[in-house]
């Protein structure tokens, strides 16, 4: 099984909301990760199972998809609002813990192939 699918399937609702928030940060280029890490977290986002978010409505996925297709300044403003709202709920410390956890889980998943 694909390691990203394996890790994504085990994420709870809060962690899935974290993954969406990271995708928003990558989409508006406010993320400080290097290109390799951006690709890792977008790959995780791409395989998230459908779920009922406690933070976002379903339109957030359309917003991310649109930003990936055709980046535009007006999209960045919409993304920023969603991202800031989510980060107020998630907090920076919990987001750092999430990203660290995902990196470890991916390493484990890749080593058990």
TANORWO-V390664 format. One record per backbone hydrogen bond with DSSP energy under -1.0 kcal/mol. CO is the residue of the C=O (numbers start at 1). NH is the residue of the N-H. Records with the same first field share a line. If there is no record, write none. Layout:
CO: NH, NH
This chain:
2: 6
3: 7
4: 8
5: 9
8: 11
12: 16
13: 17
14: 18
15: 19
16: 20
17: 21
18: 22
19: 23
20: 24
21: 25
22: 26
23: 27
24: 28
25: 30, 31
26: 29
34: 38
35: 39
36: 40
37: 41
38: 42
39: 43
40: 44
41: 45
42: 46
44: 47
45: 48
57: 60
58: 61
59: 63
60: 64
61: 65
62: 66
63: 67
64: 68
65: 69
66: 70
72: 76
73: 77
74: 78
75: 79
76: 80
77: 81
78: 82
79: 83
80: 84
81: 85
82: 86
83: 87
84: 88
85: 89
86: 90
87: 91
91: 95
92: 96
93: 97
94: 98
95: 99
96: 100
97: 101
98: 102
99: 103
100: 104
101: 105
102: 106
103: 107
104: 108
105: 109
106: 110
107: 111
